[in-house]
Amino acid sequence: MTAAVLLAPPPPLFAAGAPLADVTVPAVGRTWPVGSHPRVLRGWEPPATAYGPGHRGVDLAAAPGTPVRAVAAGRVSFAGRVAGKGVVSVELTGTGEPPLRTTYEPVTAAVEEGEEVEPGEVIGTVDATGSHCTATCLHWGLRRDETYLNPLSLLPPWLLYRGPSRLLPVY
C-alpha cells in the first residue's frame, strides 16, 4: 500500500445524505467479512435511479489472500466468475422474501453453490486481481431482489462502531 493510502483520513462510512442504516435490513451480521474492523475505503453511495451512478456496496481494505468470512448464516447462491472476477453470493437465512443476498468480490471461492454457511465461516480469500480499488480491497454488497442496500446495515451497532479495547483501573 502506498503512504498516501495509509496516511489519508478514512472516508465516511456513508455518503452525504445517505441513510445510516436501512430499516428494512435486520442487523443479523455477526462478523465483518474481512478482519475484525477493516478500514472502509469507499462507503455506500446509493444511486438516484436504478441505472444511475453510485457505489452499490462498500470497499473494505484487505490484502490479497485475506480470508473472507460469511457475515451471517445462509446458503451459497453463487460461487464463480463474473466478468473475470471471482464472486461469492450468500442468501441470508431468516431475512424475509425474497431473502437478503450478500456478495463478495474479488474472491477465490472456498465454497460451492448450495452449501450452508455459518457466521464467520471462511467462504474464500481475496484475489490479488480484479479489484476496482487503487489498493486491493474486498467489495461487499447487499441486495434484496433487484434493490441494492447498504451492507453495513447488517452489522449491529456493537460490531459496527466498536472501538479499540481499553483497560480500566481496578479499585
Secondary structure, DSSP 4 states (H G I P E B T S, - for coil): --HHHHHSPPPPSB-TTS-SS-TTS-----S-SSSSS--EEE-BB--SSTTSS-BSSEEEE--TT-EEE-SS-EEEEEEEEETTEEEEEEEETTS-SSPEEEEEESEEESS-TT-EE-TT-EEEEE-SS---SSS-EEEEEEEETTEEE-GGGGS-HHHHS----------
